[in-house]
């Protein structure tokens, strides 16, 4: 998977696994550019927020991209198609995100589970009917 991610998009950081904890620690401590909230650490005041940012975060009806005809394999909500350069992503309202390949794999897994469930239900139904027929 990491090789596919590197091949598909531009990576901000490529490090060996052993260097990952130090990189994550450094990144977490860096201020985020454009973040809507600032804290006056000297006074301890509450964070200031931009009202438009709050409205945008609260408005769950606004979704990026175009609604697709598919549903999220995790929560079964509507998926939106989002383009990120050459990469096609699918995102749901809750926040689950899938590449096209990952969505195909998840759908295949869900389909197989549904088929096994259907087979089990049919076999149980047939077994119950045989028992009832034998008793009759």
C-alpha positions in Angstrom: 0.0 0.0 0.0 2.7 2.6 0.8 4.3 2.0 -2.6 0.9 2.6 -4.3 0.4 5.8 -2.4 3.8 7.1 -3.4 3.2 6.1 -7.0 -0.3 7.7 -7.2 0.2 11.0 -5.4 2.9 13.4 -4.2 3.9 12.4 -0.7 4.8 15.1 1.9 7.1 12.7 3.7 8.6 9.4 2.9 10.5 7.8 5.8 11.3 4.3 7.0 9.1 2.8 9.7 11.7 3.4 12.4 11.7 7.2 11.7 7.9 7.4 11.7 7.4 8.1 15.5 9.8 11.0 15.5 8.3 12.5 12.3 4.7 12.3 13.7 5.9 13.9 17.0 7.5 16.8 15.1 4.4 17.2 12.9 2.0 17.2 15.7 3.9 20.0 17.5 4.0 22.3 14.4 1.3 25.0 14.1 -1.1 24.3 11.3 -1.3 27.0 8.6 -4.8 28.4 8.0 -6.3 26.6 11.0 -9.4 28.7 12.0 -8.7 28.8 15.7 -6.0 30.6 17.6 -5.3 30.5 21.3 -3.9 33.5 23.1 -1.6 31.4 25.4 -0.5 34.4 27.4 -4.0 35.3 28.5 -5.6 31.9 28.4 -8.5 33.2 26.5 -10.9 30.9 24.7 -10.0 30.1 21.0 -11.3 32.6 18.5 -13.3 31.0 15.6 -14.4 32.3 12.3 -18.2 32.0 12.1 -18.0 30.9 8.5 -15.7 28.0 9.4 -18.1 26.9 12.1 -21.1 27.0 9.8 -19.2 25.0 7.2 -18.3 22.4 9.8 -21.8 22.2 11.1 -23.4 22.0 7.7 -23.3 18.3 7.1 -25.3 18.7 3.9 -22.4 20.2 2.1 -20.2 17.4 0.7 -17.3 17.7 -1.6 -17.6 16.1 -5.0 -20.5 14.5 -6.8 -22.9 12.0 -5.2 -22.4 8.5 -6.6 -24.8 5.7 -6.9 -22.9 3.6 -4.4 -23.1 3.4 -0.6 -20.3 3.3 2.0 -19.4 -0.3 2.9 -18.8 0.8 6.5 -21.9 2.8 7.4 -24.1 2.4 4.2 -24.4 6.2 3.7 -24.1 7.9 0.3 -20.7 8.1 -1.2 -19.4 11.2 -3.0 -16.9 11.0 -5.8 -14.0 13.3 -5.2 -11.1 13.9 -7.6 -7.6 14.6 -6.1 -5.5 15.1 -9.2 -5.6 11.8 -11.1 -6.8 9.9 -8.0 -10.5 9.1 -7.7 -11.7 8.9 -4.1 -15.1 8.1 -2.5 -16.1 9.7 0.7 -19.2 9.3 2.9 -20.9 11.9 5.2 -19.3 10.3 8.2 -15.8 10.5 6.9 -15.0 7.1 5.6 -12.8 7.4 2.5 -11.9 4.8 -0.2 -9.8 4.8 -3.3 -11.5 3.1 -6.3 -9.4 -0.1 -5.7 -10.2 -0.1 -1.9 -13.9 0.4 -2.7 -13.9 -2.6 -5.1 -12.2 -4.7 -2.5 -14.6 -3.7 0.3 -17.6 -4.3 -2.0 -16.2 -7.8 -2.9 -15.8 -8.5 0.8 -19.4 -7.4 1.6 -20.8 -9.3 -1.4 -19.0 -12.5 -0.2 -20.3 -12.1 3.3 -23.9 -11.5 2.0 -23.7 -14.6 -0.1 -22.4 -16.8 2.8 -25.2 -15.4 4.9 -27.8 -16.2 2.2 -26.4 -19.7 1.8 -26.5 -20.3 5.6 -30.1 -19.0 5.8 -31.2 -21.2 2.9 -29.6 -24.3 4.4 -31.1 -23.6 7.8 -34.5 -23.1 6.2 -34.2 -26.4 4.2 -33.1 -28.2 7.4 -36.0 -26.9 9.4 -38.5 -27.8 6.6 -37.0 -31.4 6.5 -37.4 -31.7 10.2 -41.0 -30.5 10.1 -41.8 -32.8 7.2 -40.3 -35.8 9.0 -42.4 -35.0 12.1 -45.6 -34.7 10.0 
